[in-house]
Amino acid sequence: MKRLSIIVFPCAIFLTLAALFLTRWAGASAMLPQRMRNAGACGVWRTVASPNVGTSYNTLSGVAAISAYNVWTVGAYGNGNGSFPLVEHWNGKMWKVVTSPIISGGLSGITALSANNIWAVGSYTNASNNGQTLIEHWNGTSWSIVTSPNVAIFADGLAAISAASASDIWAVGSVSGNIGYQLLFEHWNGASWSIKSSQSVGSLTGVAAIASNDVWAVGAAASTNNLQTLVEHWNGTTWSAVHSSGPGTVYNTLNGVAAIAANNVWAAGDDTNGVTPYADYAPLIERWNGTTWSVVSIPLTGTSDLVNGIAAVSANNIWAVGDYRTGLDPNGPYFTLIEHWNGSKWSIVTSPSPGSTASDLTAATHVPATSNIWSVGFTIGDSNSYQTLTAFYC
């Protein structure tokens, strides 16, 4: 999750940006949750109760749906002595915690191919206190850790995952060390995970696989005195950077990506012209039309808006989620932000914000064969306790 991430850059200007980065917080009625089955339940966003197992914090950062009765979300929880992966499942009636391997780390992204083939990625801390990639798999019965490679010496982590097929899956993230950040691409060929590239500078936070020769990954990379959007494309043979840009003079980043077709891909993030903790951020949306990436206008609801995730139902039905604040105080409060694309423009949609200090949506997913959307994240209350947040729209 971006608001809880630790970013370190190799020179003073990027250390300043990193500090700034950290201050911003880290179908049918039958398909509805039971308590929502009432007149007028559809057409609005509503929160759905989700469990919390950690005593110090609980956060959700990735979500994937197989059907209206089979949705998974992942994140992390803490009990005051470290962080551990958190996995929860929606069975059509309620969210329940599902047992997963206990390891010092957390999960950031998830992709679901079928009821017995689900993958989640993140990072963990090994015995030497170094960050390592973490990949887990659900076989229909249990979650287990699957061996994944790491770049020697450096700290490795995976942020997002997407599948073109059961034997063609991509996970992306970054490798960090005294040289700064390098891109990390890992690939599953049906038998094992391998590193495909980690040489280019930058960090990746989102990936969308359309086909074996058409995969997009997004993030940010250090440029002269600022951060710039980063878009990478896999053509079946190599990963290469594709030109993109943001309007921010200091900071531009893409946090998530969703693909509708080869000539219709969307990415979401944020930008700013400021370098202090009180800088105002604006939501950033970019679109690939098959030839070029271009910025698409999106409204600002507060004085500082951030988009973390994006999910597409169709070309005329796309959702972006994140948070906003009405002032410039980096301590908030923060409120959930949801915006919708109707085929011609983006507009702000009312969304619930149950946290007294902060409510943040970190990811969203479309439920197949429906127009339903799930979004997940976290809230922060008066006691500074982090609690899971799940929201639903039909």
C-alpha positions as CSV (number, residue, x, y, z in Angstrom):
1,M,0.0,0.0,0.0
2,K,1.3,3.3,-1.0
3,R,0.7,5.2,2.2
4,L,2.5,2.6,4.2
5,S,5.4,2.1,1.8
6,I,8.9,3.1,2.5
7,I,10.6,4.7,-0.4
8,V,14.3,5.6,-0.5
9,F,15.9,7.5,-3.3
10,P,19.6,7.8,-4.1
11,C,20.0,11.5,-3.8
12,A,18.7,14.4,-1.6
13,I,15.9,15.6,-3.9
14,F,14.4,12.1,-4.0
15,L,14.8,11.7,-0.2
16,T,12.7,14.8,0.1
17,L,10.2,13.4,-2.3
18,A,10.2,10.2,-0.3
19,A,9.4,12.0,2.9
20,L,6.6,13.8,1.2
21,F,5.4,10.5,-0.1
22,L,5.2,9.0,3.4
23,T,3.3,11.8,4.9
24,R,0.4,11.2,2.6
25,W,-0.7,8.0,4.5
26,A,0.9,5.4,3.5
27,G,-26.0,-7.9,-11.2
28,A,-29.2,-8.9,-9.4
29,S,-30.3,-8.5,-5.9
30,A,-29.5,-12.1,-5.2
31,M,-25.9,-11.3,-5.7
32,L,-26.0,-8.7,-2.9
33,P,-24.8,-9.2,0.6
34,Q,-27.7,-10.4,2.7
35,R,-28.0,-7.1,4.7
36,M,-28.2,-5.1,1.4
37,R,-31.2,-7.0,-0.1
38,N,-33.6,-4.2,0.1
39,A,-35.2,-1.7,-2.3
40,G,-32.8,0.8,-3.6
41,A,-29.7,-1.1,-2.5
42,C,-28.2,-1.0,-6.0
43,G,-26.7,2.2,-7.5
44,V,-24.9,3.3,-4.4
45,W,-21.6,2.3,-2.7
46,R,-22.0,0.6,0.7
47,T,-19.6,-0.8,3.2
48,V,-19.7,-4.5,4.1
49,A,-18.4,-5.8,7.4
50,S,-15.0,-7.5,7.2
51,P,-13.0,-9.1,10.0
52,N,-9.9,-7.9,11.7
53,V,-7.4,-10.2,13.4
54,G,-4.6,-7.8,14.2
55,T,-4.5,-5.9,17.5
56,S,-2.4,-3.0,16.1
57,Y,-3.4,-2.8,12.4
58,N,-5.3,-4.5,9.6
59,T,-5.1,-3.4,6.0
60,L,-6.3,-4.7,2.6
61,S,-4.4,-3.9,-0.6
62,G,-5.6,-6.3,-3.3
63,V,-8.9,-7.9,-4.4
64,A,-9.9,-10.4,-7.1
65,A,-13.3,-11.9,-7.9
66,I,-14.2,-15.2,-9.5
67,S,-18.0,-14.8,-9.1
68,A,-20.5,-13.0,-7.0
69,Y,-20.1,-15.7,-4.4
70,N,-16.3,-16.1,-4.6
71,V,-14.2,-13.0,-3.9
72,W,-10.7,-12.8,-2.3
73,T,-8.8,-10.0,-0.7
74,V,-5.3,-9.8,0.7
75,G,-3.3,-7.4,2.9
76,A,-1.5,-7.5,6.2
77,Y,-2.1,-7.4,9.9
78,G,0.0,-6.7,13.0
79,N,-0.1,-7.5,16.7
80,G,2.6,-5.1,17.8
81,N,5.4,-7.5,16.9
82,G,5.6,-7.3,13.1
83,S,3.5,-7.7,10.0
84,F,1.8,-10.9,8.7
85,P,-0.2,-11.8,5.6
86,L,-3.9,-11.3,5.8
87,V,-6.3,-13.3,3.5
88,E,-10.0,-12.9,3.5
89,H,-12.8,-14.6,1.4
90,W,-16.3,-13.6,0.5
91,N,-18.7,-16.5,0.1
92,G,-21.8,-14.5,-1.0
93,K,-22.9,-13.8,2.6
94,M,-19.9,-12.6,4.6
95,W,-16.2,-12.0,4.7
96,K,-14.1,-14.6,6.6
97,V,-10.4,-14.8,7.4
98,V,-8.7,-17.8,5.6
99,T,-5.7,-19.4,7.1
100,S,-2.5,-18.6,5.3
101,P,1.2,-19.3,6.0
102,I,2.5,-17.3,9.0
103,I,5.5,-15.3,7.8
104,S,6.9,-11.9,8.6
105,G,5.5,-9.9,5.8
106,G,2.4,-9.0,3.9
107,L,0.5,-9.4,0.6
108,S,-0.1,-6.6,-1.9
109,G,-1.7,-8.0,-5.0
110,I,-3.9,-11.0,-6.1
111,T,-5.2,-12.5,-9.3
112,A,-7.8,-15.3,-9.6
113,L,-8.0,-17.7,-12.6
114,S,-10.5,-20.2,-11.1
115,A,-11.8,-21.3,-7.7
116,N,-8.8,-23.6,-7.3
117,N,-6.1,-21.4,-8.9
118,I,-5.5,-18.1,-7.1
119,W,-2.2,-16.3,-6.7
120,A,-1.1,-13.5,-4.3
121,V,2.1,-11.6,-4.1
122,G,4.0,-9.4,-1.6
123,S,7.1,-9.5,0.4
124,Y,8.5,-10.9,3.6
125,T,11.6,-10.3,5.8
126,N,14.1,-13.2,6.0
127,A,16.4,-14.1,8.9
128,S,19.0,-11.6,7.7
129,N,16.3,-8.9,7.9
130,N,16.3,-8.4,4.1
131,G,13.1,-8.0,2.1
132,Q,12.3,-10.9,-0.2
133,T,9.6,-11.7,-2.7
134,L,6.6,-13.5,-1.4
135,I,4.3,-15.5,-3.7
136,E,1.4,-17.6,-2.4
137,H,-1.0,-20.0,-4.1
138,W,-4.6,-21.2,-3.4
139,N,-5.3,-24.7,-4.8
140,G,-8.9,-24.8,-3.7
141,T,-8.1,-26.2,-0.3
142,S,-5.2,-24.3,1.3
143,W,-2.8,-21.4,0.8
144,S,0.9,-22.3,0.4
145,I,4.1,-20.4,-0.3
146,V,5.6,-21.0,-3.8
147,T,9.3,-20.5,-4.2
148,S,10.1,-17.2,-6.0
149,P,13.5,-15.8,-7.0
150,N,15.2,-12.7,-5.6
151,V,18.0,-10.5,-6.8
152,A,21.0,-11.2,-4.6
153,I,21.9,-8.8,-1.8
154,F,19.2,-6.3,-2.4
155,A,15.7,-6.0,-0.9
156,D,13.1,-7.4,-3.2
157,G,9.3,-7.0,-3.2
158,L,6.3,-7.7,-5.4
159,A,3.3,-5.3,-5.6
160,A,1.0,-6.6,-8.3
161,I,0.1,-9.7,-10.3
162,S,-1.9,-10.5,-13.4
163,A,-2.5,-13.6,-15.5
164,A,-2.8,-14.1,-19.2
165,S,-3.4,-17.9,-18.6
166,A,-2.7,-20.5,-16.0
167,S,0.8,-20.9,-17.4
168,D,1.5,-17.3,-18.2
169,I,1.4,-15.1,-15.1
170,W,3.3,-11.9,-14.4
171,A,4.2,-10.3,-11.0
172,V,5.9,-6.9,-10.8
173,G,7.6,-4.9,-8.1
174,S,11.0,-3.5,-7.3
175,V,14.5,-4.2,-6.1
176,S,16.0,-1.7,-3.8
177,G,19.5,-1.1,-2.4
178,N,22.3,1.5,-2.3
179,I,21.8,2.0,-6.1
180,G,18.2,3.1,-5.6
181,Y,15.2,1.2,-7.2
182,Q,15.2,-1.2,-10.1
183,L,12.2,-2.8,-11.8
184,L,11.4,-6.4,-11.0
185,F,9.5,-8.6,-13.4
186,E,8.8,-12.2,-12.4
187,H,7.1,-14.8,-14.7
188,W,5.2,-18.1,-14.0
189,N,5.4,-20.6,-16.9
190,G,3.2,-23.2,-15.3
191,A,6.1,-24.9,-13.5
192,S,8.3,-22.2,-11.8
193,W,8.8,-18.5,-11.2
194,S,11.8,-16.8,-12.8
195,I,13.1,-13.2,-13.0
196,K,12.7,-11.8,-16.5
197,S,14.2,-8.3,-15.9
198,S,15.4,-6.1,-13.1
199,Q,17.8,-3.7,-14.7
200,S,15.8,-0.6,-15.5
201,V,15.5,2.1,-12.8
202,G,12.1,2.6,-11.1
203,S,9.4,0.9,-9.2
204,L,6.3,-1.0,-10.5
205,T,3.0,-1.0,-8.7
206,G,0.5,-2.3,-11.2
207,V,0.3,-4.9,-14.0
208,A,-2.4,-6.0,-16.5
209,A,-2.0,-9.0,-18.8
210,I,-4.1,-9.0,-22.0
211,A,-2.3,-11.8,-23.9
212,S,1.0,-13.7,-24.0
213,N,2.4,-10.9,-26.1
214,D,0.6,-8.0,-24.6
215,V,1.2,-7.1,-20.9
216,W,1.3,-3.6,-19.3
217,A,3.1,-2.6,-16.1
218,V,3.0,0.9,-14.5
219,G,4.8,2.7,-11.7
220,A,7.2,5.6,-11.4
221,A,10.9,6.3,-12.0
222,A,13.3,9.0,-10.8
223,S,14.0,11.8,-13.4
224,T,15.9,15.0,-13.1
225,N,14.7,16.6,-9.8
226,N,11.4,14.7,-9.8
227,L,9.4,11.5,-10.2
228,Q,7.8,10.6,-13.6
229,T,5.2,8.1,-14.6
230,L,6.6,4.8,-15.8
231,V,4.9,2.5,-18.3
232,E,6.4,-0.7,-19.5
233,H,5.1,-3.1,-22.2
234,W,5.8,-6.8,-22.8
235,N,5.5,-7.8,-26.5
236,G,6.1,-11.5,-26.0
237,T,9.9,-11.2,-26.1
238,T,11.1,-8.2,-24.1
239,W,9.9,-5.5,-21.7
240,S,10.4,-1.9,-22.9
241,A,9.5,1.5,-21.7
242,V,6.6,3.3,-23.5
243,H,6.4,7.1,-23.4
244,S,4.0,8.6,-20.8
245,S,4.0,11.7,-18.8
246,G,2.1,13.5,-16.1
247,P,1.3,17.2,-15.4
248,G,3.1,17.4,-12.0
249,T,6.3,19.3,-12.0
250,V,7.7,17.4,-9.0
251,Y,5.9,14.1,-8.8
252,N,3.9,11.9,-11.2
253,T,3.1,8.2,-10.5
254,L,0.8,5.5,-11.8
255,N,-0.5,3.1,-9.1
256,G,-2.8,0.7,-11.0
257,V,-3.7,-0.4,-14.5
258,A,-6.7,-2.0,-16.1
259,A,-7.0,-3.4,-19.7
260,I,-10.2,-3.6,-21.7
261,A,-8.6,-4.4,-25.0
262,A,-5.3,-4.1,-26.8
263,N,-6.2,-0.6,-27.8
264,N,-8.0,0.4,-24.6
265,V,-5.9,0.4,-21.5
266,W,-6.2,2.7,-18.5
267,A,-3.8,3.7,-15.7
268,A,-4.4,5.6,-12.5
269,G,-2.3,7.5,-10.1
270,D,-1.6,11.1,-8.9
271,D,0.7,14.1,-9.4
272,T,1.8,17.2,-7.5
273,N,3.8,20.4,-8.0
274,G,4.8,20.7,-4.4
275,V,7.7,19.3,-2.4
276,T,6.4,19.8,1.2
277,P,4.2,17.5,3.3
278,Y,1.4,20.0,2.8
279,A,1.5,19.8,-1.0
280,D,-1.8,19.3,-2.8
281,Y,-2.1,16.2,-5.0
282,A,-4.3,15.7,-8.0
283,P,-5.7,12.5,-9.4
284,L,-4.0,11.3,-12.6
285,I,-5.7,9.1,-15.3
286,E,-4.0,8.1,-18.5
287,R,-5.3,6.0,-21.4
288,W,-3.6,3.9,-24.1
289,N,-5.5,4.1,-27.4
290,G,-3.4,1.5,-29.3
291,T,-0.8,4.1,-30.3
292,T,-0.1,6.6,-27.5
293,W,-0.7,7.2,-23.8
294,S,-2.5,10.5,-23.0
295,V,-3.8,12.2,-19.9
296,V,-7.6,12.1,-19.4
297,S,-9.2,14.9,-17.4
298,I,-10.6,13.8,-14.0
299,P,-12.3,16.0,-11.5
300,L,-10.8,17.0,-8.1
301,T,-13.1,16.5,-5.1
302,G,-10.9,17.8,-2.3
303,T,-7.7,19.9,-1.9
304,S,-5.6,16.7,-2.4
305,D,-6.7,13.6,-4.2
306,L,-5.1,10.2,-4.8
307,V,-6.1,7.3,-7.0
308,N,-4.7,3.9,-5.9
309,G,-6.6,1.4,-8.0
310,I,-8.7,1.0,-11.2
311,A,-11.1,-1.6,-12.4
312,A,-12.9,-1.9,-15.7
313,V,-16.3,-3.5,-16.4
314,S,-16.5,-2.3,-20.0
315,A,-15.3,0.6,-22.2
316,N,-18.1,2.7,-20.8
317,N,-18.0,1.5,-17.2
318,I,-14.7,2.1,-15.4
319,W,-14.0,2.7,-11.7
320,A,-11.1,4.4,-10.0
321,V,-10.6,4.4,-6.2
322,G,-8.4,6.1,-3.6
323,D,-8.8,8.9,-1.1
324,Y,-8.9,12.7,-0.6
325,R,-8.5,15.3,2.0
326,T,-10.3,18.6,2.3
327,G,-7.3,20.4,3.8
328,L,-3.6,20.3,3.3
329,D,-2.7,18.9,6.7
330,P,-0.8,15.6,6.0
331,N,-2.4,14.1,9.1
332,G,-5.8,14.3,7.4
333,P,-8.6,13.5,7.9
334,Y,-8.8,11.4,4.7
335,F,-12.0,10.3,3.0
336,T,-12.6,7.6,0.4
337,L,-12.5,8.7,-3.2
338,I,-14.4,6.9,-6.0
339,E,-14.7,8.2,-9.6
340,H,-16.5,6.7,-12.6
341,W,-16.0,6.8,-16.3
342,N,-19.2,6.5,-18.4
343,G,-17.6,6.5,-21.8
344,S,-17.2,10.2,-22.2
345,K,-16.1,11.7,-18.8
346,W,-15.0,11.0,-15.3
347,S,-17.3,12.0,-12.4
348,I,-17.1,11.8,-8.6
349,V,-19.4,9.2,-7.0
350,T,-20.5,9.4,-3.4
351,S,-18.8,6.8,-1.2
352,P,-18.8,5.9,2.5
353,S,-15.9,6.9,4.8
354,P,-16.4,5.2,8.1
355,G,-13.0,6.0,9.6
356,S,-12.9,9.0,11.9
357,T,-9.2,9.8,11.0
358,A,-8.9,8.2,7.6
359,S,-10.7,6.0,5.1
360,D,-8.6,4.8,2.2
361,L,-9.5,2.5,-0.8
362,T,-6.4,0.8,-2.2
363,A,-7.8,-1.5,-4.9
364,A,-10.9,-2.5,-6.8
365,T,-12.1,-5.4,-9.0
366,H,-15.0,-6.3,-11.3
367,V,-17.1,-9.3,-10.6
368,P,-17.3,-11.4,-13.8
369,A,-20.6,-11.7,-15.6
370,T,-22.0,-8.7,-13.6
371,S,-21.6,-5.0,-13.3
372,N,-20.7,-5.3,-9.6
373,I,-17.5,-3.9,-8.1
374,W,-15.7,-4.6,-4.9
375,S,-13.2,-2.2,-3.4
376,V,-11.0,-2.7,-0.4
377,G,-8.7,-0.7,1.8
378,F,-8.5,0.4,5.5
379,T,-9.8,2.9,8.0
380,I,-8.1,4.6,10.9
381,G,-10.1,5.5,14.0
382,D,-9.5,7.9,16.9
383,S,-7.2,5.4,18.6
384,N,-5.0,5.3,15.5
385,S,-6.0,1.7,14.9
386,Y,-6.1,0.4,11.4
387,Q,-9.2,-1.7,10.4
388,T,-10.1,-3.4,7.2
389,L,-12.5,-1.7,4.8
390,T,-14.6,-3.4,2.1
391,A,-17.1,-1.6,-0.1
392,F,-19.5,-2.9,-2.7
393,Y,-21.4,-1.5,-5.7
394,C,-24.0,-3.1,-8.0
